[in-house]
Amino acid sequence: MGTAAAGDRPEEKQKLVAVENDRAGAFSYLRKLGGRPLATTATLENAPKRYKDQLASPALGGYADVFQMNVMSTRSTSVAINRWQVTDVTCQKSTGHTVVLLPEQGGASYEGLQLHIPPLVGEPVLTDETEGQGEPYFSTHVIEVGGGQPSGNYKVHAIAPWSKSCQWGIKVRYIDPYQTERWVQLKDSNGKPLRIRTDSIPTDARETWGLIVQPWRLCDRSGKCIVHPTT
C-alpha cells in the first residue's frame, strides 16, 4: 500500500483519476502536488522476539519513507564502515492534510535496511528474507568503500513517528588498513552534511481517499467515488 499527501481541490481529484490505470501515473501526479510516497513497513516475520517486542509500541509510525542510499569514498585506500549513528534528529508536525491510499501490490518484506526515527535498539536492521532478518546490520556486515571499491548501495526504509516530518543525518565509524578507527559525518553530493527527510502520514488528515482499479476511481471512506467524465 502506498500513501501520499495531495491537494483537496476538486480539479486535482478529477485529474488524479484521469491518469493511466497504474500506480506510476498516480504517484507521478501526487508528487507534483507535493505528495510523499510511503510504503507499509516490512512484516519481518523471521525477526528475533526482542526486536518484535520493540515494534509492538503503538507510538511507532506504520509507514516507511523509502530511499536509495549510495555510500562512497574518495580515499586511495579502502576502509570498512562497521557502525552508523543517526544524528541531529529534528521533527515537526506533518503539514500533510490529505492521504491517498493506493492498492496493495503484494509482498510483506523488503530487501535492505530498516530503522525508526529516532532508531530503536539495534537499528538499522536487515529486512531481507534471509537468515539474520531483523538483526542489527552491523553485527554481521561492514560497508567497504574507498580504494577503488564500488559504492555501497542500500535500500533504506525509514519510519517517522505518526504525524511527524523529520530530518536527520548519519555519522559512521570506519576502520582503515592501519586499524585506526574514526567517526565521520556523511556528506551529500554537494559536500554538505547529509540531511535526510522522513515523513509519516498525518493522523488528523482532513481527507482520506483510496484509489481502486477496474474502473480507476478515487473513493473516500464513506464509499463516495469520483469517476473521470470520460469513463
C-alpha positions in Angstrom: 0.0 0.0 0.0 1.2 3.5 -0.8 0.3 6.8 0.7 0.9 10.4 -0.4 -0.4 13.8 0.6 -2.3 15.6 -2.1 -4.3 18.7 -2.6 -8.0 18.6 -1.9 -9.3 20.8 -4.7 -12.0 19.2 -7.0 -9.9 19.7 -10.1 -7.0 17.9 -8.5 -9.2 14.9 -7.6 -10.6 14.7 -11.2 -7.1 14.8 -12.7 -5.9 12.1 -10.3 -8.5 9.6 -11.7 -7.7 10.7 -15.2 -4.2 9.3 -15.2 -3.4 6.0 -16.7 -4.6 3.0 -14.8 -1.4 2.3 -12.9 0.3 3.2 -9.7 3.2 5.1 -11.5 0.8 7.6 -13.1 -0.9 8.3 -9.8 2.3 8.7 -7.9 3.8 10.9 -10.5 0.8 13.3 -10.3 0.8 13.2 -6.4 4.5 14.1 -6.4 3.8 17.2 -8.5 1.3 18.2 -5.8 3.9 17.8 -3.1 3.0 14.3 -2.1 5.3 11.9 -0.4 5.0 8.2 -1.4 5.2 5.9 1.5 5.2 2.1 1.9 3.8 -0.2 4.6 6.5 -1.3 7.0 8.1 -4.7 6.5 6.5 -7.5 8.5 9.8 -9.1 9.4 8.2 -12.4 10.4 11.6 -14.0 11.0 12.9 -11.2 13.2 14.0 -12.1 16.7 11.5 -11.7 19.5 13.5 -8.9 21.1 13.1 -6.7 18.0 9.4 -7.6 17.5 8.7 -6.6 21.1 10.0 -3.1 20.3 7.8 -2.9 17.3 4.7 -3.5 19.5 4.7 0.1 20.7 1.6 2.0 19.4 3.7 5.2 19.3 5.7 3.9 16.3 4.7 5.0 12.8 3.2 2.5 10.4 4.6 3.6 7.1 8.2 3.7 5.7 9.7 6.5 3.7 11.9 4.6 1.3 15.1 5.8 -0.3 18.2 4.5 -2.0 21.5 5.4 -0.3 24.8 5.2 -2.0 27.9 5.3 0.2 31.2 6.0 -1.4 34.7 7.4 -0.5 37.4 9.1 -2.5 40.2 7.7 -0.3 43.0 6.0 -2.1 42.9 3.1 0.4 39.8 1.1 1.3 38.1 1.5 4.7 35.4 -0.6 6.4 32.4 1.1 7.9 31.4 -1.0 10.9 28.8 1.1 12.6 26.5 4.1 11.9 24.7 6.5 14.2 21.7 8.7 13.5 22.5 12.3 14.4 20.8 15.7 14.7 17.1 14.5 14.6 14.6 17.3 14.3 10.9 16.6 13.9 7.9 18.8 13.4 4.2 18.2 12.9 3.4 17.0 9.4 1.9 19.6 7.1 0.0 17.0 5.1 -3.7 17.3 5.1 -4.9 14.6 2.6 -4.0 10.9 2.4 -4.4 8.9 -0.7 -4.1 5.1 -0.4 -3.0 3.1 -3.4 -3.8 -0.7 -3.9 -1.6 -3.3 -2.3 0.9 -4.9 -4.7 1.7 -8.0 -2.6 4.8 -8.9 -0.7 5.4 -8.3 3.0 9.1 -7.7 3.3 11.8 -5.7 1.6 15.4 -6.1 0.7 17.6 -3.7 2.6 17.7 -1.9 5.9 15.0 -0.6 8.3 15.2 1.9 11.1 12.9 4.2 13.0 13.5 7.9 13.7 14.9 8.0 16.4 16.2 4.5 16.0 15.2 1.5 18.1 17.9 -0.5 19.9 20.0 -2.4 17.3 18.8 -0.4 14.2 19.3 -0.4 11.3 18.3 -4.0 10.9 18.2 -6.3 7.9 14.9 -6.7 6.1 16.0 -9.4 3.6 14.1 -12.7 3.7 17.2 -14.5 4.7 18.9 -15.7 7.9 19.5 -12.6 10.0 16.3 -10.8 9.2 15.6 -8.2 12.0 19.1 -8.5 13.3 21.4 -5.4 13.6 23.0 -4.9 10.3 26.5 -4.1 11.6 26.6 -7.2 13.8 27.4 -9.3 10.8 28.2 -6.8 8.0 30.5 -3.9 7.1 30.4 -1.4 4.2 33.7 -1.3 2.3 34.4 1.9 0.4 37.4 3.7 -1.0 40.5 2.3 -2.7 38.6 1.7 -5.9 35.8 -0.2 -4.2 32.3 0.3 -5.8 29.9 2.3 -3.8 27.7 0.6 -1.2 24.1 0.7 -2.4 21.3 0.2 0.1 17.5 0.5 0.1 16.6 2.1 3.4 13.1 2.1 5.0 13.0 4.9 7.5 9.9 5.2 9.7 9.0 8.5 11.3 6.5 8.8 14.3 2.9 9.2 13.4 2.0 12.7 12.1 5.7 13.8 12.0 8.1 15.1 9.4 11.7 14.5 10.5 15.2 15.4 9.2 18.3 13.6 10.3 21.9 12.9 9.5 24.3 9.9 9.7 27.6 9.6 11.4 29.7 6.4 10.5 32.6 4.7 12.2 35.2 3.3 10.0 38.5 1.3 10.4 41.3 1.8 7.9 44.1 -0.7 6.9 46.2 0.5 9.8 43.4 -0.4 12.3 42.7 3.2 13.1 39.1 3.9 13.9 37.4 7.2 13.3 33.9 8.7 13.3 32.9 11.0 10.4 29.6 12.7 9.4 28.3 11.6 6.0 28.0 14.4 3.4 25.8 14.7 0.4 26.9 15.0 -3.3 27.5 18.8 -2.7 29.8 18.3 0.2 27.3 19.5 2.8 26.3 17.4 5.9 23.8 14.9 4.7 20.2 15.6 5.8 17.5 13.0 5.2 13.8 13.8 5.3 11.5 11.2 6.6 7.7 11.7 6.7 4.8 9.8 8.2 1.1 10.1 7.4 -1.0 12.7 9.4 -3.4 11.1 11.8 -5.6 14.2 11.7 -5.9 14.4 7.9 -8.8 16.4 6.6 -9.5 13.8 3.9 -8.5 10.2 3.3 -9.0 8.7 -0.2 -8.4 5.3 -1.8 -7.5 4.6 -5.4 -9.2 1.5 -6.7 -8.8 -0.1 -10.1 -11.3 -1.6 -12.7 -12.6 1.1 -13.1 -10.0 3.6 -11.9 -11.7 5.6 -9.2 -10.9 7.8 -6.2 -13.1 7.0 -3.2 -13.4 8.4 0.3 -14.0 6.5 3.5 -17.8 6.6 3.1 -17.6 4.9 -0.3 -18.3 8.1 -2.3 -16.2 7.8 -5.5 -15.1 10.3 -8.2 -15.2 9.0 -11.8 -13.5 10.8 -14.6 -16.1 12.2 -17.0 -14.7 10.2 -20.0 -15.2 6.9 -18.3 
